[in-house]
Amino acid sequence: MSQTRLTYREAKAADVPVILALIRSAYRGETSRQGWTTEADLLDDERIDAEGVLEKINEPYGVVLVAHDESGKLAACCELLRRDDELAYFGLFSVDPKRQGGGIGRQVLAEAEAHAKRTWGVTRMEMSVIWTREELIAWYIRRGYSKTEDTRPFPYDNLYNGKALRDDLYFSILIKSI
């Protein structure tokens, strides 16, 4: 199987509708079940709204990267946020559920790490993953991340048009030297 060739760029405000559709399809609802990274059994909401995506695009210490395939179709996106001189945060990672498992995620993660290092000079990347997502955490560990003892509370009060299906959620923190 050949690797999908991707091109990367920083998102613009005009990208909000297509980014929003991708994020929602990758995280929640029936469409997300076509991939292996669904959170549909944990949360019944829309993950983020258009205003939230625009806020991330306009974040002065962050960027939303978009990855397009050879045909120009959006294949994936992620958020990068500079925490300090050494640390960046990686989040909102979304790969088209119909195309998960084909190497796109590995490529985008590698590009995100390179972008953060190249742009900000950071040496470490951090992310938060819902603790129950053992398969996803294992995927990140295979890519060089380490699960720390740190945790963060789950933002139950910030769900978009929906609810949590469990009351025991929190984030595990993973980190990698880049």
N, C-alpha and C positions, 0 to 999 in steps of 0.2 A: 504494500500500500504506500503510495507516495505521500509525502508531507504537503499539507496545504501551504501555499505561499501566502504570507500575510504582509500587509503594509500597515504601518502605524502612524497615528498622528494624535495631537491633542484635540479633544472635543471642543466644539463651539456651541453656542446657544441654539443654533438651528438644528443641532443633532439631538436635542432633548427628546422629541417624540420617538425616534427609532431606538435610542438608548433605553428609554423607559420601557418600551415594548420588549426589548431583549432581556432586561433585568427581570421584569415580571414573569416572562416565560421561563427563565432559568431557575427561579427560586420558588414560585408558588403556582398553585392550580394544577389542572390536569396536564397542560402542556409541559410543565416541568418534569412530569413523570416519564417523559420520553428520554430524559437524560438520567445520569446517576447522582446528580448533586441536588436533587429536590429537597425542599424543606416543607413540602405540602402536608406531611404527616405531623409536623410540629406547629405550623402556623397557618391560619386561614385569613390572610390579609394580602395587600398588594405590594408589600415590601418597601416601596418608596413612591412619592408622587413627583410630578413634573417640576414643581418648585424645589423639591429636594435635590433632584438631578442638576438643575440649573445652579443651585447653591454650591454644589460640589464642583461644577465646571468653573465657576467664578471664584472659588476659594483662592486667596492670594498665596497661600503656602501649599497648594495642591494642584492636582491635575486629574482629569479623567482621560485615560488613553483609550482609543478605539482601534480595533484591528479589523481590517477589511480583507476579504479574499480576492482572488484574481478577477472575479466578476464585479467587484465593487460592493458586494453585499457585506453588511456588518456581521462579523463572526463572533466577536467577543469585545468586552470592555472591562476596565478596572479603574479603581480610584487609587491615587497615590497622594499621600499627605506627609509633608515634611514636619516631623515632630521637633527635631532639634538638629544640631550640626552633624550628629552621628546616626540618627534614627529616622527612618521613614515608615509610614503605615501603608499597608496594602489591603484594600478591601473592595467591596461591591463587585467582586469578580464574577463575571457572567459570560458563559459560553453558550451559544445556541444549543438547546437541548438535543436537537436532532443530529448535532455534529460532535457531541461529547464522546470522548473515548478515542478520538482520532489524532491526538497530538496537538490540537490547537491550544489547549490549556497550558501545556508545558511550554510552548513557544511564547505565549503571552506573559506567563509568569517570568520567564527568563528576560524578556524585553522590559518588563516593568522593573525588575531588579537593576538591569543595565541602565535604564532611563533615570532611575533615582540616584544611582551612583554617579552617572555622567552629569546630570543636571545639578544635583545638590551636593555631591561629594560625600554622601552618607556611606557608612560602613555596615549598617545593620538594617534589616527589614523586619517589621513586626506585623502580625495579623491576629485577628480574633475569630474563632470558629466555635459555633455552638457545641458544647461538650458532648452531646449525643452523636455527633457526626463522626464516628470512629473511622469509617472508611475514607472520609475526606481528610481527616487529620493524618491518617496513614499515608495518603497520597502526598501531602505536603512534607511529611517526614522523609519520604523517598526522594524528595527534591531538596533535601538539605536543611529543612527546618527542624527545630527542637521544640518540643512541648515544654513550657515552663510550668512552674508551680503557681504562677499568677493567674487570676481569674478576674473577670469583670461582670457586673450585673447585666442581665438582659433588660433591654428598654421596653418593658411591658406597656408603659404609658405613651410610647411613640409609634405604635402600630398604625398602619394606614388602611382605613376601611376594613377592619377585621379584628380578629382576636387570636390569642395564643391557644393552642390545643393542649398545652401542658403548663403546669405552674412551677416547674423545677428547672427552667432553662437559665443558663449563664454561659459566658464565653470562656473558653480556654485560650490562653495566649501562646502563640508560637513565635519564634524568632530565628533569624538566620544571619550569619555574617556574610556580607556580599562584597 
